[in-house]
Amino acid sequence: MPELLTSWGTAVVHLLIQPYYYIAILFIALYYRRQVALERKFIHVKLHSWGRETWRTVWSGLVAGLVVSLAAVALGISLTGTAVACIWVVSLVLMLFRVRYLCFAYSIGLLGILQFVLSFFPDTLQSGLAGTIATALREMDIPALLVLAALLHLAEALLARWQGARLATPLFLKGKRGKVVGGYQLEAFWPLPLFLLIPSGAGIGDLPWHPLLGGGLGLVSLPVIIGFSEMTQGLLPGRKSARAAGRLLLYSIVLLALSGLAAWWSPLTVLAALAAVLLHEALGWYSALEERSLSPVFVHPAAGRKVLAVLPDSPAQELGILPGEILLKVNGVLLTDAAQLHEALRMNPAFCKLEVQNRAGESKYLQRAIYDGDHHQLGIILVPEPDGSVTAEAKSSSIFSIIAMKTGASRRSLPSGGLGRAKDAAAEPKKESTGV
């Protein structure tokens, strides 16, 4: 035990002096910086601080990484250096297409399928670089790697349930009938430092990470990124993140069970690998189908204006106004368009009285003094008007869009006499659960 604890401590030191963990943190910082740009594009103010959110995900990812590492070590999951290299090469190649493909379920599932294909050609690829890679694929313990993927998705489910809603970004989306509606993008990433067992001398020279522990096994520090991505028009952010977390939890349990069966009976390995990929894709298809069956939540009623978001530390937050509630009256003025909110507040610059309909349909009456320096419109972000000109495209992020700070916003052309159509593809809700 003392040797193990010492090795863990040394592994942490090696993790901190290597650049790979910091590259993961830099990627996440760039992502949240782009999200702030997205918020400024649509609501002209930032709801989140990219520095604060980066720090929040780093420390929570650190805790999750330690828990997953303890579980992996307890289960005896071990990797060879060549296996680690193969996993990361496949993950990085897949990430060039979509960030969500960085998920270990895709890379390990694909490697399991390749291992199955190679089993039909035992005498091929015996020399050179291709032979080294083929040998590494044949020797991989795919069931154990799928168990690791299941543990990562379990951590992802818990983090999504815990932090998913607070990381949600309000968007203006194109609805089913071509009009602009409010919605939310729930997308978050966490850097996890993993500490896994590795056989000493087994391809260690190929690793950029430092293995530890004397004897036949060492500890290797392996930084990974996990995350999930959702977009919704039909649910509040809290409910959407809760449903996504529940499905991820179910996915991790099913994958864990299939991996255990594959470890018991090896012919099931290829089925478990296929299930890892196909079930992960099924999460996205099911969420998209669910969104299409739901009516948009963030649309204005005939009387009153619906709240899309509330700025943190604003008068509206202090008064307890929540997204999804309806602002009926301000200083006695019944709201029928967004411009009336500003005009009604100007009627009494020092004090405001509000009538708000909560999510249950009950009215509540609020009042507050207005001070110099208070947020514009009390910090209330209203649902967009149906003839708005800017919408977001609901598609998953690519590494290039994150680096280039592309927000994915498109401007609608509004010719006289009618509502124009978006020049780009329609932004119909599309869910992409990401276990990266």
Helices and strands as residue ranges (DSSP letters): H 2-17, H 20-43, H 50-75, H 81-95, G 99-102, H 104-118, H 128-139, H 142-163, G 165-167, E 169-174, E 180-199, G 204-206, E 217-232, H 237-264, G 266-268, H 269-293, E 305-310, H 315-319, E 326-330, E 333-334, H 339-346, E 351-357, E 363-369, G 376-379, E 380-382, E 390-392, H 399-403, E 409-411
